[in-house]
């Protein structure tokens, strides 16, 4: 009889759930906004992933939770984000050696060995600069949706620079650039380049090695990917759904734990 496993990544902005079977294949996943009641968002995401997988909650053998809110999740196991993102990225790209995950409130750089085990990591979780939240604040300052930034980045024709590290000062700097008549597209590209510079500094601490995999919701932003490729000099690999990689890693680790104890 087929066994199923679930991974929950309870993050600051989104809660992601992935269901895999005993072969490791993804059978269903769901992404929900976390909001103020994280346990309810985890419940909704679990229901959505189970519905897509076509299985009931009773059929799930083990549930593993990761993310900043993992202690509040109903799960059999609680696993660090670093371990889960590394495992999920390696499952998606077996050649992966460096993983950069840009989350809502933190950014992680992870170095993997040839077997997908974490060799080193660095994390920015004390400041919004270089995170998804930073991009949201900048988008709001420019009166656009954050999802538009990647498209508008392509239309930039002028090199500008956003030098402030602090989110508040960077927002003021952007308002000043727009006030003096700079085009929004050029300001957006400057924002992406600024974020890429900070992430490059973080990733350099763990030792950048190709292939480089980019995960997290920000990986969907083509302008951000462009900026990171230019800064690192590497072609960046992006999973088909980069936002669920932590939850995928958690589900796979649950599967492996069950096999070890069988």
C-alpha positions as CSV (number, residue, x, y, z in Angstrom):
1,X,0.0,0.0,0.0
2,X,1.3,3.4,-1.0
3,X,2.4,5.6,1.9
4,X,2.2,9.4,1.9
5,X,4.2,12.1,3.7
6,X,3.6,15.9,4.1
7,X,5.9,18.8,4.7
8,X,4.8,22.2,6.1
9,X,6.9,25.3,5.6
10,X,5.3,27.9,7.9
11,X,6.9,31.2,6.9
12,X,6.3,34.8,7.7
13,X,4.4,35.6,4.5
14,X,3.3,32.2,3.1
15,X,2.6,28.8,4.4
16,X,3.3,26.0,2.0
17,X,2.4,22.3,2.2
18,X,3.7,19.5,-0.1
19,X,2.5,15.9,-0.1
20,X,4.8,13.2,-1.5
21,X,4.3,9.4,-1.9
22,X,6.8,6.7,-0.9
23,X,8.7,7.1,-4.2
24,X,9.3,10.8,-3.3
25,X,7.1,12.1,-6.1
26,X,5.1,15.2,-5.4
27,X,1.4,14.4,-5.4
28,X,0.0,17.8,-4.4
29,X,0.9,21.1,-2.9
30,X,-0.7,24.3,-1.8
31,X,0.4,27.9,-0.9
32,X,-1.5,30.1,1.5
33,X,-0.9,33.5,3.0
34,X,0.2,33.0,6.6
35,X,-1.6,36.0,8.0
36,X,-2.2,36.6,11.7
37,X,-3.4,33.0,12.5
38,X,-0.6,30.7,11.3
39,X,-2.2,27.5,12.5
40,X,-5.4,28.2,10.4
41,X,-3.3,29.0,7.3
42,X,-1.4,25.7,7.8
43,X,-4.7,23.9,8.1
44,X,-5.9,25.5,4.8
45,X,-2.7,24.7,3.0
46,X,-2.8,21.1,4.3
47,X,-6.4,20.7,3.1
48,X,-5.5,22.1,-0.3
49,X,-2.4,19.9,-0.8
50,X,-4.4,16.8,0.3
51,X,-7.2,17.6,-2.1
52,X,-4.8,18.0,-5.0
53,X,-3.0,14.7,-4.0
54,X,-6.4,13.0,-3.7
55,X,-5.7,11.5,-0.3
56,X,-7.2,12.0,3.2
57,X,-5.3,13.3,6.2
58,X,-5.5,9.8,7.7
59,X,-3.4,8.4,4.8
60,X,-0.4,10.7,5.8
61,X,2.2,8.6,7.6
62,X,4.4,11.4,8.9
63,X,4.2,15.2,8.8
64,X,7.3,17.3,9.1
65,X,7.3,21.1,9.7
66,X,9.9,23.7,9.0
67,X,10.0,27.5,8.7
68,X,10.0,30.2,11.4
69,X,6.6,29.1,12.7
70,X,7.3,25.4,12.7
71,X,6.9,25.1,16.5
72,X,3.2,26.1,16.1
73,X,2.5,23.6,13.4
74,X,0.7,20.2,14.0
75,X,3.5,17.9,12.9
76,X,5.4,14.7,14.0
77,X,8.8,16.3,13.3
78,X,10.2,19.9,13.4
79,X,13.2,20.5,11.2
80,X,15.4,23.6,10.5
81,X,14.9,25.6,7.4
82,X,18.5,25.2,6.3
83,X,18.2,21.4,6.2
84,X,14.8,21.4,4.4
85,X,15.8,24.0,1.8
86,X,19.0,22.2,1.1
87,X,17.2,18.8,0.8
88,X,14.4,20.2,-1.4
89,X,16.8,22.0,-3.8
90,X,19.0,18.9,-4.1
91,X,16.0,16.8,-5.0
92,X,15.0,19.3,-7.7
93,X,18.6,19.8,-9.1
94,X,20.9,16.9,-8.2
95,X,23.9,19.0,-9.4
96,X,23.1,21.9,-6.9
97,X,26.1,23.1,-4.9
98,X,24.8,26.6,-3.7
99,X,21.3,27.4,-2.7
100,X,20.0,31.0,-2.1
101,X,16.6,31.2,-0.6
102,X,15.0,34.7,-0.5
103,X,12.2,34.6,2.0
104,X,9.8,37.2,3.2
105,X,11.9,38.2,6.2
106,X,15.2,36.4,5.8
107,X,17.6,35.3,3.2
108,X,19.6,32.0,3.4
109,X,22.7,31.0,1.5
110,X,23.5,27.2,1.7
111,X,26.5,25.3,0.5
112,X,25.9,21.6,-0.4
113,X,28.3,18.8,-1.0
114,X,28.0,16.3,-3.8
115,X,25.4,14.2,-1.9
116,X,23.2,17.2,-1.1
117,X,24.3,17.5,2.6
118,X,24.7,21.0,4.1
119,X,28.4,21.9,4.3
120,X,28.0,25.6,5.3
121,X,25.3,28.2,5.5
122,X,24.8,31.9,6.3
123,X,21.5,33.7,7.1
124,X,20.3,37.2,7.2
125,X,17.4,37.3,9.7
126,X,18.1,40.5,11.6
127,X,17.4,43.1,8.8
128,X,14.8,43.3,6.1
129,X,17.4,44.5,3.5
130,X,17.9,41.8,0.9
131,X,14.5,40.0,1.6
132,X,11.1,39.8,0.0
133,X,9.8,42.3,2.6
134,X,12.4,44.9,1.4
135,X,11.1,44.5,-2.2
136,X,7.5,44.9,-1.0
137,X,8.3,48.2,0.7
138,X,10.2,49.5,-2.4
139,X,7.2,48.5,-4.6
140,X,4.8,50.3,-2.3
141,X,7.0,53.4,-2.5
142,X,6.8,53.3,-6.3
143,X,3.1,52.7,-6.2
144,X,3.2,49.4,-8.0
145,X,2.5,45.7,-7.2
146,X,5.6,43.8,-6.2
147,X,4.8,41.3,-8.9
148,X,5.3,43.9,-11.6
149,X,8.9,44.6,-10.7
150,X,10.4,41.8,-12.8
151,X,8.6,43.0,-16.0
152,X,9.4,46.6,-15.5
153,X,13.1,45.8,-14.9
154,X,13.4,44.7,-18.5
155,X,12.6,48.2,-19.7
156,X,15.4,49.9,-17.8
157,X,17.8,51.9,-20.0
158,X,19.8,53.9,-17.4
159,X,22.1,52.8,-14.6
160,X,21.1,54.2,-11.2
161,X,22.3,53.2,-7.8
162,X,20.4,52.7,-4.5
163,X,23.1,52.8,-1.9
164,X,21.2,52.8,1.4
165,X,21.3,49.5,3.4
166,X,18.5,50.4,5.8
167,X,15.0,49.8,4.4
168,X,13.7,53.1,5.7
169,X,16.6,55.1,4.2
170,X,16.4,53.2,0.9
171,X,12.7,54.0,0.6
172,X,13.5,57.7,1.1
173,X,16.2,57.4,-1.5
174,X,13.8,55.9,-4.0
175,X,11.2,58.6,-3.4
176,X,14.0,61.2,-4.0
177,X,15.1,59.5,-7.3
178,X,11.5,59.6,-8.6
179,X,11.0,63.2,-7.5
180,X,14.0,64.3,-9.5
181,X,12.4,62.7,-12.6
182,X,14.2,59.3,-12.9
183,X,12.1,56.7,-14.6
184,X,10.5,54.0,-12.4
185,X,11.9,51.2,-14.6
186,X,15.5,52.5,-13.9
187,X,14.8,52.8,-10.2
188,X,13.4,49.2,-10.1
189,X,16.6,47.9,-11.7
190,X,18.7,49.8,-9.2
191,X,16.7,48.2,-6.4
192,X,17.2,44.7,-7.8
193,X,21.0,45.4,-8.2
194,X,21.2,46.7,-4.6
195,X,19.5,43.5,-3.2
196,X,21.7,41.3,-5.4
197,X,24.8,43.0,-4.0
198,X,23.7,42.3,-0.4
199,X,22.8,38.7,-1.2
200,X,26.1,38.2,-3.0
201,X,27.9,39.3,0.1
202,X,26.0,36.8,2.2
203,X,26.5,34.0,-0.2
204,X,30.2,34.7,-0.5
205,X,30.6,33.8,3.2
206,X,29.6,30.2,2.5
207,X,31.7,29.9,-0.7
208,X,29.8,30.4,-3.9
209,X,30.0,27.4,-6.2
210,X,28.0,26.6,-9.3
211,X,25.4,25.3,-10.0
212,X,23.5,28.0,-8.1
213,X,19.8,27.3,-7.3
214,X,17.4,30.2,-6.3
215,X,14.4,29.4,-4.2
216,X,11.6,31.3,-2.5
217,X,8.8,33.5,-3.9
218,X,11.3,36.2,-5.0
219,X,12.8,33.6,-7.4
220,X,9.8,34.3,-9.6
221,X,11.0,37.9,-10.1
222,X,13.0,37.8,-13.4
223,X,14.6,41.1,-12.6
224,X,16.0,39.7,-9.3
225,X,17.3,36.7,-11.1
226,X,18.9,38.9,-13.8
227,X,20.6,41.0,-11.1
228,X,21.9,37.9,-9.2
229,X,23.2,36.3,-12.4
230,X,25.1,39.5,-13.3
231,X,26.5,39.8,-9.8
232,X,27.6,36.2,-9.3
233,X,28.6,35.5,-12.9
234,X,26.6,32.3,-12.7
235,X,23.6,30.9,-14.6
236,X,20.9,30.5,-11.9
237,X,18.6,27.4,-11.8
238,X,15.1,28.1,-10.6
239,X,12.6,25.3,-9.7
240,X,9.3,25.1,-11.5
241,X,7.6,26.3,-8.3
242,X,10.4,27.8,-6.2
243,X,8.2,28.7,-3.3
244,X,7.6,25.1,-2.1
245,X,11.2,23.9,-1.9
246,X,11.3,24.1,1.9
247,X,8.1,22.2,2.3
248,X,9.3,19.6,-0.3
249,X,12.5,19.1,1.7
250,X,10.5,18.6,4.9
251,X,8.2,16.0,3.2
252,X,11.2,14.1,1.8
253,X,13.0,14.1,5.2
254,X,9.8,12.7,6.8
255,X,9.8,9.9,4.2
256,X,13.4,9.1,4.9
257,X,12.8,9.1,8.6
258,X,10.0,6.6,8.2
259,X,12.2,4.3,6.1
260,X,14.9,4.4,8.8
261,X,12.6,3.3,11.5
262,X,10.7,0.7,9.4
